[in-house]
Every structure is written in C-alpha cells, then in structure tokens.
Amino acid sequence: MSIDHGARWEVGLDHYQAYIRETAGTAILVDYVCADGFRLGVWINTQRVERRRQQLRPERFELLDAIGIQWDPQADLLDAMTRAL
C-alpha cells in the first residue's frame, strides 16, 4: 500500500487550521491528538524538524508561517518571559 505524503500533509494542515479556528491559538504540545485520532502534535513537530533540517518545502513553510506556526516554541516562551520582566 502506497502512502500519498502530499495528501497526508494536507490533512495535517487542515487539522491545524481547524485547531487554530477552534482555540484561537497556534501552540500545540507534541502529544496533542485530535478528536478523530489525528496526531496533530506529532505532525507539527515533524514540520519543525523538517524546517530545522532544511527539508521543508518552501511552499509548505510559507503556508505554515502565514498562519502563525510557532517554529521554536521554547524560544517564543523565553522571549515572552523576558518581555514580562
């Protein structure tokens, strides 16, 4: 059985956009699982890893960046804590 990685990526993007609409947030823990069983946290983490390895397609990077993905959640948290001081 062949896996269509492009279709799977689109499913992940659809889930992420739905999550953003429902929660008004872009932060997702790696263990987050959607109601239908889709492992959105793992999918998001995979996108981050692919970006760090420079393996994420530019058009995918642009889509995720435009909707506000947290590319480095630990750095974002540190920045927020620093601004709060």
C-alpha positions, 0 to 999 in steps of 0.5 A: 500500500502506497502512502500519498505524503502530499495528501497526508500533509494536507490533512495535517494542515487542515487539522491545524487550521481547524485547531487554530479556528477552534482555540484561537491559538497556534501552540500545540504540545507534541502529544496533542491528538485530535478528536478523530485520532489525528496526531496533530502534535506529532505532525507539527513537530515533524514540520519543525524538524523538517524546517530545522533540517532544511527539508521543508518545502518552501511552499509548505513553510510559507503556508505554515508561517502565514498562519502563525506556526510557532517554529521554536516554541521554547524560544517564543516562551523565553522571549515572552518571559523576558518581555514580562520582566 
